[in-house]
Amino acid sequence: MSSPSSLAARVSANSVVTISCVLALLYFGRDVLQPVALAAILSLLLAPMLQVLGRFGLRRLPAMLVTLALAGVCVVGTATVLATQLLRVSEDLPQYRAAIQIKIDQVRTAVERPFAHMQDSFGHISPLAPQGAEGQDVAAAGQNLAAVPRTDLLSDLTSKVWGPLGETGLVLVLLIFMVLEHESLQDRLIRLAGQREIGRTARALADAAQGVARFFFSQFVVNAAFGIAIGLSLWAMGLSHAVLWGTLSAVLRFVPYLGALVAGALIAGFAAAVDPGWQLALSCLLLFGVLELLVANVVEPNVYGHSTGLSPLAVMVSALFWGTLWGPIGLLMSTPLTVCLVVAGRHVPALEWLAILLGQAPDVTGAQRFYQRALNGDTGAILRDARPFLRRTSLARYCDQVLLPGLALAGAEIRAELIDASQREHLRRTVAEVAEALAPSGVTRAKRCQVSLLDANVGAHLRHLREARLGRWQGSLDVPQRSIILCVSRATEREELVSELLARALREASHDARSVVVPIPPEEQDPDKADLVSTLFIPYPTRESLPEWIVVVDELRANLPQALLATIRPTLEDDFPAQASVQPHVDMVLRSFEEALAFVAPGRS
């Protein structure tokens, strides 16, 4: 995936004009594009069923007819159940008419009372209409309605029904032709993409079909479970026709956001009609609201996100975007359309930004996340990511895979002068806090604050924290021979930090590791204690510091001839001399902290 800087470079005046033209085309051409898009999405939805039937030897046309017949049976069956239940409810409504009228009067009184109080308080405000005008208006409206010819009512009804029926028929015809011409359309798209992009185009089409099918299956499972939960809960609460309300809730939830509101209002209204008081209606409304909030804000974003490859936020934004452009139809198709765009972004470089912004998991490594958050000083976010990592593995591996690569990114940008002073301050402070939190030295917070990160490098700061508690040598010298591991560094910020982190990783693995800076003052040197050291670790040098590093290593060899000497070379840094110039001066060249742990494993010393 491209870096953010390369993506930003792609944004130009031409890109803005192109996006504006595409949005205008989507909006003003919606009457043509909506049926085509809906038919295409339905064809992707039916594709898995057609493939299953094809494995049984059915050809394309019979398989399509069987699939459409099964879909029609499901739709007709659901409609029959709803119609039957609605007829039963309509038969029971007359006996609830008095209760409904009482509830309406109560609601009207509760709503009008504040306005009446305001009118009494401001007596100079004249009424909007003379007394009795409301009744005259209602009577006049009734007379006007009665005066409308039945032929006009029939024509109005026909005109309202004909539009949706015509669009449904158009979508059905387009769907049939798309299914019949599925292979031909796929060949045309591959041919349009070019001979060199056959594999990528085929994968994109397969990913789009799989993503749409997974979304609709997930939506069906979620809505069916929601309907069953509503039906069982209402039955347990004693509300009649619980099957109807459960089925209606499941069906209406296929209309995003608005469907759930309609279902909840119908259930609450019916509960208010059948119960003399308000307790049942409020209980049903509370139940529906809690379940809807749980499903809409917890279940759906995660289930739909995992099944479609979209982030939970992208699911919400796509509904807003397509609903604004295409209205209810766009709202219904928002997630499948966005799935297709994300799939296109994964395979078309020009649309890669869509996959980055809307995809479920951004292509960002742990090191990049660490570095980004360290620049902002967000220690809490880094620790939230680090602790689950450390529960599965060791601090050494965390340093190898996250912390050291993140610091390598920081070093590259520091050398390029892309980081200002405040960001360096955040970076140093965050690295110190993370290292202390993951491998604490046991020093109280008051003592920590005595060492300023502005005046000392991070490695020296961390080493001083441990020395403040354990003494100059970070522990007792009355220990068995060849039991101490020394992490040695020269007085540079890079080497001191690497040595201190390695010492902490070794101590976490129950090794007696200590970090020191050379040269050690002569008054602190004790040749009698040389036999206590089993292993020496020193960071790999840079090209510039190689001569000085060789001098330090030769001195360590002379002072501690019995100790094993190893150097650690992280793989992500490139300012290193060739290994052939370093290897003769040490016993081993290691590439990670985990290799260092293996090097000092029991039996090595």
BELCORFEN-V734500 format. One record per backbone hydrogen bond with DSSP energy under -0.5 kcal/mol. CO is the residue of the C=O (numbers start at 1). NH is the residue of the N-H. Records with the same first field share a line. If there is no record, write none. Layout:
# BELCORFEN-V734500
CO: NH + NH
This chain:
# BELCORFEN-V734500
3: 7
4: 8
5: 9
6: 10
7: 10 + 11
8: 11
10: 12
12: 16
13: 17
14: 18
15: 19
16: 20
17: 21
18: 22
19: 23
20: 24
21: 25
22: 26
23: 27
24: 28
25: 29
27: 30
29: 32 + 33
30: 34
32: 36
33: 37
34: 38
35: 39
36: 40
37: 41
38: 42
39: 43
40: 44
41: 45
42: 46
43: 47
44: 48
46: 50
47: 51
48: 52
49: 53
50: 54
51: 55
52: 56
53: 56 + 58
54: 57
59: 63
60: 64
61: 65
62: 66
63: 67
64: 68
65: 69
66: 70
67: 71
68: 72
69: 73
70: 74
71: 75
72: 76
73: 77
74: 78
75: 79
76: 80
77: 81
78: 82
79: 83
80: 84
81: 85
82: 86
83: 87
84: 88
85: 89
86: 90
87: 91
88: 92
89: 93
90: 94
92: 95 + 96
93: 96
94: 97
96: 100
97: 101
98: 102
99: 103
100: 104
101: 105
102: 106
103: 107
104: 108
105: 109
106: 110
107: 111
108: 112
109: 113
110: 114
111: 115
112: 116
113: 117
114: 118
115: 119
116: 120
117: 121
118: 122
121: 123
122: 125
124: 126
130: 133
132: 136
133: 137
134: 138
135: 139
136: 140
137: 141
138: 142
139: 143
140: 144
141: 145
142: 146
143: 147
144: 148
145: 148
149: 153
150: 154
151: 155
152: 156
153: 157
154: 158
155: 159
156: 160
157: 161
158: 162
159: 163
160: 164
161: 165
162: 166
163: 167
164: 168
165: 169
166: 170
167: 171
168: 172
169: 173
170: 174
171: 175
172: 176
173: 177
174: 178
175: 179
176: 180
177: 181
179: 182
181: 185
182: 186
183: 187
184: 188
185: 189
186: 190
187: 191
188: 192
189: 193
190: 194
194: 197
195: 198
197: 201
198: 202
199: 203
200: 204
201: 205
202: 206
203: 207
204: 208
205: 209
206: 210
207: 211
208: 212
209: 213
210: 214
211: 215
212: 216
213: 217
214: 218
215: 219
216: 220
217: 221
218: 222
219: 223
220: 224
221: 225
222: 226
223: 227
224: 228
225: 229
226: 230
227: 231
228: 232
229: 233
230: 234
231: 235
232: 236
233: 237
234: 239
235: 238
241: 245
242: 246
243: 247
244: 248
245: 249
246: 250
247: 251
248: 252
249: 253
251: 254
252: 255
254: 256
255: 259
256: 258
257: 261
258: 262
259: 263
260: 264
261: 265
262: 266
263: 267
264: 268
265: 269
266: 270
267: 271
268: 272
269: 273
270: 274
271: 275
278: 282
279: 283
280: 284
281: 285
282: 286
283: 287
284: 288
285: 289
286: 290
287: 291
288: 292
289: 293
290: 294
291: 295
292: 296
293: 297
294: 298 + 299
295: 300
298: 302
299: 303
300: 304 + 305
301: 305
302: 306
303: 307
304: 308
305: 309 + 310
309: 360
311: 315
312: 316
313: 317
314: 318
315: 319
316: 320
317: 321
318: 322
319: 323
320: 324
321: 325
322: 326
323: 327
326: 329 + 330
327: 331
328: 332
329: 333
330: 334
331: 334
333: 337
334: 338
335: 339
336: 340
337: 341
338: 342
339: 343
340: 344
341: 345
342: 346
343: 347
344: 347 + 348
347: 349
348: 351
349: 352
351: 354 + 355
352: 356
353: 357
354: 358
355: 359
358: 311
360: 362
362: 364
365: 369
366: 370
367: 371
368: 372
369: 373
370: 374
371: 375
372: 376
373: 377 + 378
374: 377
377: 379
378: 382
379: 383
380: 384
381: 385
382: 386
383: 387
384: 388
385: 389
386: 390
387: 391
388: 392
389: 392 + 393
394: 398
395: 399
396: 400
397: 401
398: 402 + 403
399: 404
402: 406
403: 407
404: 408
405: 409
406: 410
407: 411
408: 412
409: 413
410: 414
411: 415
412: 416
413: 418 + 419
414: 417
420: 424
421: 425
422: 426
423: 427
424: 428
425: 429
426: 430
427: 431
428: 432
429: 433
430: 434
431: 435
432: 436
433: 437
434: 438
435: 439
444: 448
445: 449
447: 450
448: 451
450: 452
452: 455 + 456
457: 461
458: 462
459: 463
460: 464
461: 465
462: 466
463: 467
464: 468
465: 469
466: 469 + 470
467: 471
470: 475
471: 474
477: 479
480: 483
483: 512
484: 486 + 534 + 535
485: 487 + 514
486: 488 + 537
487: 516
488: 539
489: 518
490: 492
492: 496
493: 497
494: 498
495: 499
496: 500
497: 501
498: 502
499: 503
500: 504
501: 505
502: 506
503: 507
504: 508
505: 509
506: 511
507: 510
511: 513
512: 485
514: 487
516: 489
518: 491
521: 524 + 525
522: 525
526: 529
527: 530
529: 532
530: 533
531: 482
532: 483 + 484
534: 564
535: 486
536: 566
537: 488
538: 568
541: 577
542: 546
543: 546
545: 549
546: 550
547: 551
548: 552
549: 553
550: 554
551: 555
552: 556
553: 557
554: 558
555: 559
556: 560
560: 563
564: 536
565: 587 + 588
566: 538
567: 590
568: 540 + 570
570: 573
574: 576
575: 543
578: 581
579: 582 + 583
580: 584
582: 585
583: 586
588: 567 + 590
590: 569
591: 571
592: 596
593: 597
594: 598
595: 599
596: 600
598: 601
601: 604
